[in-house]
Amino acid sequence: MWPAEFARRYRERGYWTGQTFDDLLRSGAERFGDRVAVVDGERRITYRQLRDRALSVAAGLYEQGIRPDDRVVVQLPNVAEFFDVIFALFRIGAQPVFALPAHRAAEIGYFCRHTEAAAFITTGVASADGFDHRTLAAAATPARMILAEDLPRGDPATLPPGPAPGALAFLQLSGGSTGLPKLIPRTHDDYLYSVRESADICALTPDSVYLVVLPVAHNFPMSSPGVLGALHAGARIVLSPSPAPATVFPLIDREGVTITALVPPLALVWLDAAERASWRPDSLDVLQVGGAKLVPSVAARVAPVLGCRLQQVFGMAEGLVNYTRLDEPDEIVLHTQGRPISPDDEVRVVDDADRPVADGEVGHLLTRGPYTIRGYWRADEHNQVAFTPDGFYRTGDLVRRLDGGHLVVEGRAKDQINRGGEKIAAEEVEDHLLAHPDVHDAAVVAVPDLYLGERSCVFVVPVGRPPTLGDLRAFLRERGLAAYKMPDKLRVVDRFPVTGVGKTSRRELRSLLRSRLSSSEG
């Protein structure tokens, strides 16, 4: 995946150490044994128990036919069984494909078909909104469904040797701007380098208590430093079934939580709730905020309201992660999204012709490095566009780089809507809407929103009777689309604007409609 000279450099410089995820868990069991690793409700699981559980499940899955290099779609909420499953698959050498709890039949079916998944592991427990994830089994065909509540167990002595550190470890989902999510291949070596460095930057120790309120399979709470960084450091992980203050605030007090990660809309909810309740946690030391840009005025409220330090995090599942450091001045922490992890994170900020722009000027962010992928999984055609010939990933972000290397995020160049940290590909939603009998054409655009950062608005050219927003949302739900992808607003128009020569690309169309919407609502 990386050219030989780059791989050699990353090993020589100590970034890639030959560690696998199974090594991470085994080391934790040996070093931290009877210390609590995971808290899930009333369940408290030690490092040694976590290792034993994962090995037993690995043997059970192996006996049921899961083999090295099999792909297994995993869709689980914030429960302890998530760790049993993923570390079991890592031990076998099978590859988790990380789905999120919000994904529905359309997404799960695609993941299973595209990866030729050998199994689909989900939960038999209905979600808070009453959704039964077992109903997705039909969409996952031909993958076999395994429920987390009924995980098979066996004798670890039957297991084959584990995978090599340079092997493919898992597949994550891109938030890309194209119709279907691309799959992001991560190796043990490259991802664990990011995890270890993140844990060090965030000052995790065995006394740290990391609270998970975002979906645990999301890249941010999994690795920045996330649950994997916590396991590396010997810290305690506390799983929350909900991010709501009524659930989380008592949990923080009870468990002595020291660090947690939020997206900006959640940070605002917590700040408002804390002010109303006059709640100020004694233990919380660091609040990380990432997934979308944090408004400086909100950033400035964190320390006065919660009494903790703010750490801004800006990264992507494809690789590059930036942090504000815990000892940096307020000017940096409040107004930038941090600087890269590694000395070998190469960052270019360029204009539309890929020419470098001066520090302080806005440009497209390109990057490559020891934990940034060189291509999406089985997507050769798309890779020609998403990566430069010399291996730089085109992130789609517009940034300014300051003299010290810190980045300020200014927006997105891709046709993607960042709705409170959830990425929505406009093209994907449009493709579904075009199947509606009352829709002749559709275009989905982002509109600014103080609370979520962006919301989605769909412009529709109807066929006969104009559909309502409720009609379209119901139609998308029937087609199995995730709830966060439902359009927030609807505008019905007679026709779409075109250029002087009668043609408009979808990207140009969205830009024109976005401008029209801003003018009408301004």
Secondary structure as GFF3:
##gff-version 3
##sequence-region A 1 522
A	DSSP	alpha_helix	4	12	.	.	.	ID=ss1
A	DSSP	alpha_helix	21	32	.	.	.	ID=ss2
A	DSSP	beta_strand	36	40	.	.	.	ID=ss3
A	DSSP	beta_strand	43	46	.	.	.	ID=ss4
A	DSSP	alpha_helix	47	63	.	.	.	ID=ss5
A	DSSP	beta_strand	71	74	.	.	.	ID=ss6
A	DSSP	alpha_helix	81	92	.	.	.	ID=ss7
A	DSSP	beta_strand	95	98	.	.	.	ID=ss8
A	DSSP	alpha_helix	105	115	.	.	.	ID=ss9
A	DSSP	beta_strand	119	122	.	.	.	ID=ss10
A	DSSP	three_ten_helix	133	136	.	.	.	ID=ss11
A	DSSP	beta_strand	144	147	.	.	.	ID=ss12
A	DSSP	three_ten_helix	148	150	.	.	.	ID=ss13
A	DSSP	three_ten_helix	156	158	.	.	.	ID=ss14
A	DSSP	beta_strand	168	173	.	.	.	ID=ss15
A	DSSP	beta_strand	183	187	.	.	.	ID=ss16
A	DSSP	alpha_helix	188	201	.	.	.	ID=ss17
A	DSSP	beta_strand	209	212	.	.	.	ID=ss18
A	DSSP	alpha_helix	219	223	.	.	.	ID=ss19
A	DSSP	alpha_helix	226	233	.	.	.	ID=ss20
A	DSSP	beta_strand	236	239	.	.	.	ID=ss21
A	DSSP	alpha_helix	245	255	.	.	.	ID=ss22
A	DSSP	beta_strand	259	262	.	.	.	ID=ss23
A	DSSP	alpha_helix	264	277	.	.	.	ID=ss24
A	DSSP	beta_strand	286	290	.	.	.	ID=ss25
A	DSSP	alpha_helix	296	299	.	.	.	ID=ss26
A	DSSP	alpha_helix	302	306	.	.	.	ID=ss27
A	DSSP	beta_strand	309	315	.	.	.	ID=ss28
A	DSSP	beta_strand	321	323	.	.	.	ID=ss29
A	DSSP	alpha_helix	330	335	.	.	.	ID=ss30
A	DSSP	beta_strand	339	340	.	.	.	ID=ss31
A	DSSP	beta_strand	346	350	.	.	.	ID=ss32
A	DSSP	beta_strand	362	368	.	.	.	ID=ss33
A	DSSP	alpha_helix	380	386	.	.	.	ID=ss34
A	DSSP	beta_strand	393	401	.	.	.	ID=ss35
A	DSSP	beta_strand	407	412	.	.	.	ID=ss36
A	DSSP	beta_strand	416	419	.	.	.	ID=ss37
A	DSSP	beta_strand	422	425	.	.	.	ID=ss38
A	DSSP	alpha_helix	426	433	.	.	.	ID=ss39
A	DSSP	beta_strand	439	449	.	.	.	ID=ss40
A	DSSP	beta_strand	453	462	.	.	.	ID=ss41
A	DSSP	alpha_helix	469	478	.	.	.	ID=ss42
A	DSSP	three_ten_helix	483	485	.	.	.	ID=ss43
A	DSSP	beta_strand	489	492	.	.	.	ID=ss44
A	DSSP	alpha_helix	506	521	.	.	.	ID=ss45
###
